[in-house]
Amino acid sequence: MLGAFAPTLVLEIGIGAMLPVVAATATGRGASLTVAGLVAALLGVGKILFDLPAGALAQRWGDRTAMLLAGLVAAAAFSTIALTDTLAGLAAGVLALGAANAVFNLARQSYLTAVTPPLRRARVLSTLAGVHRIGLFVGPFAGAAVIAATSVRGAFWLGTGAALTAVLILVLVGPDADDAAAARPAAAPGTKVSIRAVAREHRHLFATLGLAIALVAAVRGARQTVIPLWGEHLGLDAEVTSLLFGLSGALDMLLFYPAGKVMDRFGRLWVAVPSMLVMAVGLAILPFMHTVAGAAVAAAVLGVGNGMGSGIVMTLGADVAPAATRPTFLSVWRLFQDTGDAVGPLVLAGGAALGSLAAGVWATAVLGAGSAAALARWVPRYSPLANLRRRPRL
């Protein structure tokens, strides 16, 4: 567990330290605001582009090797941004970080799925999701401290140190012999597994439960954007908007272990459907909130809803992934997830472009209700762990 959770935490701290300063760094290197936004979006683009190659890499070389390689690439990407003064160097580094993040996320999920008993799986994967949230929450504060002591480049050097620390932990901890045997794919490393063949074999599952996961990710992606956008719409100071965002993130972090506990004891549906319904309510009420207090209530509801579903996407993917082709299957699964995550903010942007941010927010609320309905329809059909009504106390 140490070999999966600790590297994740430190790597996400590095990414969290970088995220708030990417746009400012881009404008400082001569980019317009539009171009700066595009550069910041390259992190998500890198994830989407490398989701499928990540599965092929982990399937061929093994999960732990894939994590080590991803950590080294992340360190090189952070260093490239810190050492160069060009916009191209920044863009290349952010894109490479997205690619490294895709490989690392895929490999750690595949590894933990293999070594964790099914009836404890949700707690482990929700904890992994919680560690991810904690890292992204702590990262901006750590980055701010380093920047105050040095310069903006200090945030990128912090990322380099975080990535190298993640690699060092993986090297020092090493794989446990039993865990390494359990995590080894049934198709031995070195065996080529066709992504197209896996996608074709499970096409019905991806067209149903995969669609539900894409909707979940779209709502979650919109949540990251909607609070700052609504704060700007209300004319709130940046400090107030940051506090609202921090409130939502803090409530989100508090619920990751209870979410996993409930999923393991009662089933996935007890968390999946309520989580998305709560988020739909939070999005639906936000356009009616025109004061700081009202916006805080909506932000809190969104944080609670997202925290209730901590780890649900990874857990469902682990439940349905075939052991023989697990990394390749999960790469397709994560493609649905990351694509949805990118689409959510576009729905908000579309509403704003048409002259009504509120309409965009309500559209994402509809997506939230739709995702709850899709999960209720398709989760039980594909996961025997979806609805555990009675089982002995662990």
Secondary structure by P-SEA (a helix, b strand, c coil): cccccaaaaaaaaaaaaacccaaaaaaaacccaaaaaaaaaaaaaaaaacaaaaaaaaaaccaaaaaaaaaaaaaaaaaaaaacccaaaaaaaaaaaaaaaaaaaaaaaaaaaaaccccaaaaaaaaaaaaaaaaaaaaaaaaaaaaaacccaaaaaaaaaaaaaaaaaaaaacccaaaaaaacccccccbbbbaaaaaaaacccccaaaaaaaaaaaaaaaaacaaaaaaaaacccaaaaaaaaaaaaaaaaacaaaaaaaaacccccccaaaaaaaaaaaaaaccccccaaaaaaaaaaaaaaaaaacaaaaaaaaacccccaaaaaaaaaaaaaaaaaaaaaaaaaaaaaaccaaaaaaaaaaaaaaaaaaaacccccccccccccccccc
